[in-house]
Amino acid sequence: MRAVRVHAYHEDPTIDDIPEPTIQGPLDVIIKVGGAGVCRTDLHIINGDWAEAMAPELPYVIGHENAGWVHEIGEGVTNVA
């Protein structure tokens, strides 16, 4: 799959091919993203503003303003299908 990742602070993120996510635990949900946006949090991560407080491991996949469809659920998920 393709993902936008930050490899270094204060540099433009890149679009990389990364492995498809897999269910790791019983409460995991995998979404097939239909649309994604950028929010101020993403810009803070790119700028390294929260590097000390949050310490995201680089490379870091940005983007959490997403919409899509449930693709797969863990065995303990009961509220989405």
Secondary structure, 3 states (H helix, E strand, C coil): CEEEEECCCCCCCEEEECCCCCCCCCCCEEEEEEEEECCHHHHHHHHCCCHHHHCCCCCEECCCEEEEEEEEECCCCCCCC
